[in-house]
C-alpha cells in the first residue's frame, strides 16, 4: 500500500524533517506542498518530485491525498488540522497541538467524528535512547523513580527558522502564543509523561523574556526562558528548564533519580545513557546521538505515522497525549 501526503507550511520543520522523511518512506508515493510563500512550496516540490497546491482548500479537497502534515504556525493548527480530519485525511500535527486546551479539544472532536488517525509530533518519545531509558525504568532494576530533572535549550528559533530573522513568528504572541514553553518545554513535559508512565499534576514556575529582541530591537512578546518545579500524580517531584538563550551547544538532557541509582540521559555525547548505581557501579550505553538543529537525522516520526495508517494502528503520540502536556503548559503560564 502506498499513500499520498499533503504538507501545510514549508518552513524549516518541513524542509529538514517532514519532507525528507516522507521522501525516504517506501509507502509514500507523492508529496503535495502548500505554503503562503509559494516559492518555498515550489522548491520542495522540485526537490522531492512532488506537486504544489494553490490553496489549503485545494490540498484538503484533493481526493488523491490520504494524509496531511500540519506544519503551519501554532495559532492555526486547530483550523487546519480539524478541517483536514473532516476532509477525510489522517493528520500529523506539529507540536504544540494548539494554542490552548480549548482549541485542541476542537481537533480531537474532529478526529472522533472523522474516525481518522491523529498523531502529534512529540518526537522525543521515538529516540532509541529515550525508549531504552523507559525500558530501564520499567524494569524496576533500580527501584521506583523518586525525582527527576530535565532541560531543553538552544540558541533560539531565529537560528533555526526559514527566515533566519528576529522577525520569526515564534517571537509573536498572536502566532506562537506560548514562546519557548510551547516550542521546547512541551517536548520535555511529554517526555516525562512517557518515561514515567505518569502525568504532571502540579506546576509552579517562573518565565520571562530575558534576552531575545524582535526585528525592532524590542523585547519579545513571549517567554524565552522558563524554570519550573513539577509534581506528578504518583507523587514524583522534579524540576525543568527551557531556554532559547543557551548560547553554546544545545542541551537536551534528563536525569532520573531512582531508589537504587541515577539514570543520566544525553549528558555525554558518546554514552547517551549513563547509570550510576547506589553501590558505586557505572553502566554506560552507546546508542545514537539525539537529533539537533545542527545534526539532522531521521526522527522516526514520519515512519511511525505512516505505519499507523498502513497497518491501522494507534499512533504512538495521540491527541489525548498531546492535550495532557498542553494542559501543563497552560498551568505553567497561568492560563
Order of alpha helices (4+ residues) and beta strands (2+ residues): beta-alpha-beta-alpha-beta-alpha-beta-alpha-beta-alpha-beta-alpha-beta-alpha-alpha-beta-beta-beta-beta-beta-beta-beta-alpha-alpha
